[in-house]
Amino acid sequence: MVEYVSDLLSVKKAHLDKAAKTLSLAFMDDPLSNEVFSEESTRYNNLMTYFHFRINYGIKYGEVYATSKEFDGVSVWLPGKRSHISNWRGILSGGMKLYSKIGRKIMTKFNEINHYTTSFRNSIMQPPYYQLSPIGVIPEMQGKGFGNKLLKPMFERFDDKKIICFLETQTKKNIPLYQKYGFEVLKEGKIPNTKLQHWGMKREPK
């Protein structure tokens, strides 16, 4: 049975391949993806493995939506108390499979970045809130309103329930896009041992 929520497709485990493909294509040229998966020839396959894990985590501990059964765009939302992927929750979401497929070197890099972003987030945010983590639209459909389709109904719901939203980005050009939805930059930092800037943004309910 296909379940729709506010005209969005509620992503389930049966949709993992399609949803992971969407996010993998969307993040092929993302600064963080390029940093972690530096080898371009294997980046897509590694992203597929990674997003299988991230989406499965989102299904278990948060909410995952697609624009439609065409999967032009996908968003993952996590409650603040589940935004940190603990070792146990990671294992339950397929962390061992992720480790075996992408290898120790890349996982070490991920863990270093995760440690930084967790400390960064905890320094400016405390639950309750919902984190957008992540959102992506396939490249050929970007600029056609699919991002707005994913975001608008969620913000309407969060406004109604007085829920704070949070997100992180390493892409400076994305900041004005999120500001249009009411986000403000709370903090900027630099991820250690990388050239990546890191921004934390918060949206108060309207």
Secondary structure, DSSP 4 states (H G I P E B T S, - for coil): ---EETTEEE--GGGHHHHHHHHHHHTTT-HHHHHHS--HHHHHHHHHHHHHHHHHHHHHHSEEEESSTT-SEEEEEEEGGGSS--HHHHHHTTHHHHHHHH-HHHHHHHHHHHHHHHHHHHTT--SS-EEEEEEEE-GGGTTSSHHHHHHHHHHHHHHHHT--EEEEES-GGGHHHHHTTTEEEEEEEE-TTSS-EEEEEEE---
